[in-house]
Amino acid sequence: MLYFEDFIVGETVDTGSIAVSEGDIVAFASRFDAQDFHVDPEAAKTSFVGTLIASGWHSCSLLMRLMAESFLLNSAGMGAPGIEEVKWLRPVQPDDVLHGRRTVTEIKPSRSRPDMGLVRFRLELLNQRDEPVLEQANWIMFGRRGSDAAQAPGDWLAYPPRYIPPALPSPIEPPQAPTEAARFFEDIAIGQSFELGSCVFTAQEIVAFARAFDPQPFHMDEEAARASSFGQLAASGWHTASVWMATMVTHRRRQLAAFGAGHAPRLGPSPGFRNLKWSRPVFAGDRITYRSTVTDKRTSASRPQWGLFFHHNTGVNQDGNEVFSFDGCVFVERKPG
């Protein structure tokens, strides 16, 4: 059992590995990121990237699974308040074999809770050529030695790292207001804000995601969750983030439908995000509504036919409390000619 005191600044540890198939990529993306270059090998050939690749949120979720297998399930881990930064450095493709690496960069006792401390990690996801595909920096909370923080016993790794949806998936609910047409880079307005959609996090949805990617007891078992600091079944933070992506994709489809005939502006991939915060737990039965606001934009020096726009994103529960936020960016096509 690893406690806060067991982590040493500078220590680096590698994880086991996960092989990623085309079916794995399509299964995740079909639910959370159903863009052509994630779900359709033929359509992906004419996309921005030219081939089928995994969703970036899938990559983050796989890194979470590797860290759970490697040490979190044998620790006094108490969750993470958020993610400082993620960089998606290379695409994950079918038949890649991924492994993780963790490096402790900072440790600090909690000022408000003497029974716990915080550990800052630099996490990496690497492919079979040892090339980094994802880099992540974040803090994780751990109980101190002598505290009662511990993971509940159980066979939490009984399920493979592949998303299997529940029998009755929760629908992505569109906003009541009509969606504006898609815009080329030149027409995107800083300050423009969109409601993306909503989703109810059922217990079945929470468990289905956690079984594949975040198999910690408080995400998988109601009894274990009641005994945890959460007090009830709570969604994985990566689940909350992945559903944001699902609402963004359905929003984009409505934008393209409103655009009508002609060459509609395409979106490319995202290089990463910053300042992701899980400010409150998402519990079974919570209805989360997601919103995105354009905060900046700039042209791309390396891809002159594309620009980047930056956006601040939030998720708010049925009581009006913010549960999730982050700052992201994505490539968008410029006007032809």
N, C-alpha and C positions, 0 to 999 in steps of 0.2 A: 504494500500500500504506500503510495507516494503522497506525502504531505508538503505543505508550503516549504518547510525547512529542508526538504530533499533536493530542491532545485538550485543549481549553481550557475552563476553568470558565466557565459562562455561555453557551457556544455552543449554539445551537438550530438543528436541521436537520430539514426535512420529508422524508418518503419519497414513493415513488410510491403507487399506489392498487390496491385489489382490490375487484372487484364480487362480492357474495355472493348467490347464488341460493337458492331454497328447496331445491333438490336438494343444494347444498353443505351446508346446515344439517342436513338429514336424513341425509346420508351420514356426517358426523362423528358425530352423535348416535346413529345406529343402532349404532355400534360402542362408543362411549365414554360416552354419557349419554342412554340411551333412555327418557327421561321424556316423557309425552304432549305437553307444550308445546314439545318439541324435535323430535319425530318425526311427529306427527299433527296436521295443520292443523285438522281438525274437532274432535278431542278438546281441542285447545289452547283453543278458544273457551270452554270451561267450567272452565278451570284458573285458578289464582291470577293469572296474567298476562293471560289472555283472548285470546291470539293466539300464533301460532308464533314462537318466538325461538331464537336460537342459544345453545348451551351456553356458559357463561362460559369453560370450558376451550378451546372452539373459538376464542373471541375472543382469548385469550392466545396460542394457537397461530398465529393469523393475524398478530398483532403480531410474533411471532417471525419469521415468513416475511418481513414487510415490512422488519424490521431486517436480516435476512440479505441481502436484495436490495439494501438501501440502502447498507450499509457493512461488515457482518461478513465477507462473502465476499471483500472487498478489504482485509482487515486481518490483523494478527498476533494475532487473537482466540484465546484459550486456554480459553474456556468461562466459566461463571458458577457460583459456589458456592451460589447460591440467590437468593431474592426476598424483599426486606424486607416489601413490602406490595403487594397488588393491590386496587383498588376497582372493582367493576362498577357503573358509574354509570347507564347506560341500556342497554336491550336492543338487540341487533343483530337486525334483521328482514330477511326476504327482500327483495332488490333494493337493500339498502343498499350504498353504495360507501365503503369504508373507506380511510383513510390514516393514517400514523403520524407521530409527531414525537418527536425525542430532544433532551434538554437535559442537558449535562454539569453536575453539581452539586458534584462533588468528585473530586480525583485524589490518589493516594498511591503512592509506590514500595513494592514488597514488601520487607519487612525480611528475610525468609528466603530470597528468591530475587532476586538483583540483576539477573537478566536479564528481569524482568517488573515490571509495575505494575498497579494496580487503578483503574478508572474507575467512578464512581457516576453513574448516569443516572436522570433522570425521563423515563419513556416514556409516551406517550399514544397511544391509538387513537381516531380521530375519524370521524364519519360525513360524508355529503355536505353536511350543513348546518353542518359544522365544530363539531358538538357532541361533547364527549368522551364516549365510551362505556366507556372503561377507562383507569385510571391505574395506573402500576406504578413502583416504585422498586427498583433493584438494582445490584449491582456486577458488572462484567465484567473478566476478566483479559486483559491484552494484553502481548505481547512488546515489549521495548524495542528501539529502533533498534540494529542491529548483532547482535541475537540471531538464531538460526536459526528463530524462530517465523514461520511463513507457511502460508497455506492451499495445499493441493495443487491443481495446475491440473486443470481439468475443467469440463464443461458441467453444473454442479450445479443450474442453474435450468431444466433441460429439461422438468420436470414441472409441471403447473398446481397451484395451491394448493387442491386438492380431494382428500379422503381416498379412496383406492382400496385396499380391503383385499387382503391376499395371498390366494392361492388356498386356502390352508388356515389360517384364523385360529386362533390359540391360544384354547382355551376358558377362560372364567372358572371356576375350580374353587371350589366351595363348601367351607366348613369342615366338619369331621367332626361337630362338635357341633350340635345343633338350634338353630334361630334363634328367639328370643323374639318374641312378637307386637308389632306396632307400638303405640306409646304416644302419647296426647295430651300436650300440653305439661305439664299438671299432674302427670302420672305419670312423667315422665322423671326419673331419679335421677342426681345429680351423682356421678361416679366410676364409673358404669356403663361397661363396656368390651365391645366386640364384635370378633370376628374377622370380617372382611368377605369374604375369599376370596383366591385366589392366581391367578397367571398366569405362564406361561413366556414370556420375551421371546426369540423366535426371531430369527435374522438377517433373515428375510423380513418379520417384523412391524416390526423396527427400521427397515429401509430404507423400507418403505411409508409409515410416519409421516414420516420425515425428508424424503422426496421432496416431500411436500405442504407441510410446515410448518417444517422446520429443516434445510435442505439444506446443512449443513456436511459436509465430506468425511469426518470421523471418524464420522459417523452413517450414511453412505451407501455407503462403499466400504471393503472389508476391507484392501486394500493401503494406501490412504491412511491408514486408522486405525492400522495397524501403525507407520507413520512419525510418528504424532502423539504427544502426551503421554499419550494413553490406552493406546496399545500394541495395541489390538484394537478391533473394532467395538463401539461403545457407543451405547446408546439416548439419544435426546434427553430432557432433563429434563422437557419438557412431555409426552412420551410416558409417562414414569413417572407423572406426575401424572394424565394422562387415564385411565390404566388404574386408578388409585385410584378415580376416579369410576365407572368401569365396575363395579368390585367393589361400590361403595356402592349402585349402582342394583340389582344382583342381590340384595344383602342386603336392600334395601327391599322387593323383590318377595316374598322369603321372609317378611319381617315381616308384610306384608299378607295373605299366605296363612295365616299362623298366627293372625291376628286373627279370621278367619272372617267370619260374616254381620254385617250392620249397617254403620253409618257409620264407616269407618276414618279415622283422622287423616291429613290431607293434609300434604305438605311443600310449601313455597313455594321461591322462589329464594334464593340466597345473596348478600349484599351484597359479599363479598370474603373475603380471607384475609390472614394475616400469617406471618412467620417461616418461609417455605418454605426448606428446606435439602436440597440434593442432596449428601449426606455421602460417598457413594461412587458410582462409576460402576456402571451396570447394563449388563452385557455379554451378548452373544448366548448363550443357554442358561441364563441366570439365572432362577430361580423366585422371584418376589417375593410375599410374603404381607403383606396389608394389615390394619391394625387401627385402630379409632377408639374414643376414650374421651371421655365427656361431662365437661367441665371447669366449666361454669357454665350458667346460664339466666336469662332475664329477660323480663318482659312487654313488649309493643310498645305504645308510646304512640300511634303513628300508625295501627296496625292492631289494635284491641282484641280481635278474635277470633283473633289470632295471637300467638305468642311466639317468642322467639329462643333457641336453645340453641347452646352453644359446644363445640367438640370439638377434641382433639389427635389427629393422625393420623400413622401411621408405615407404612413399608414395610421389610421385613426380607428379606434374601436367604436362600438355602438353607444358608448357613454360619452363620446367626444374626447377621449384620452389618446394622445399620440403614443403608439407602441413601437414605432419603427421609423427610421429616417436614414438617408444617405445622399451623398453628392456624386453624381455620375456624369459620364460624357459618352457620346456616340457619334460616329461618322454619318453624315447625310449628304446626298448628292446635290451638286450645284446645277444651276440651270444650263441646259445644253447651249453650246456656242458662246 
